[in-house]
């Protein structure tokens, strides 16, 4: 269905989408590809313009389009080195499980937003992940050392 300046049924790349007002109208009409278009908004609009649309796209019924909305949130974090309070809240709400849809967007936020600017829950996630990664590293070192010791002892017996 072609309405406004965007052909929602066509093969135009949603990553070039740059019209928040048209996104709102398409949302009201129930168009497809709103999550994909939210990525375009993250690339081409200000964070203030893109943020409320990304949050709405995170609630879309189509799981694939919701996934694109979380990609848009990660993109916004990468490009702006910050997020809006609404985006932080939406990522936190979705991000309680480690295998959540928000996992990559949360990782992007932790990688690209300065620690000082993160809300408390995100700071806690950064600390938790740092400790978890360090413990996993030590575990792997210990496992490797035990394996090396076993191989060395077996070599002496032969």
Secondary structure by P-SEA (a helix, b strand, c coil): cccccccccccccccccccaaaaaaaaaacccaaaaaaaaaaaccccccaaaaaaaaaacccaaaaaaaaaaaaaaaaacccccaaaaaaaaaacccccccaaaaaaaaaaccccccccaaaaaaaaaaaaaaaaaaaaaaaaaaaaaaaaaaaaaac
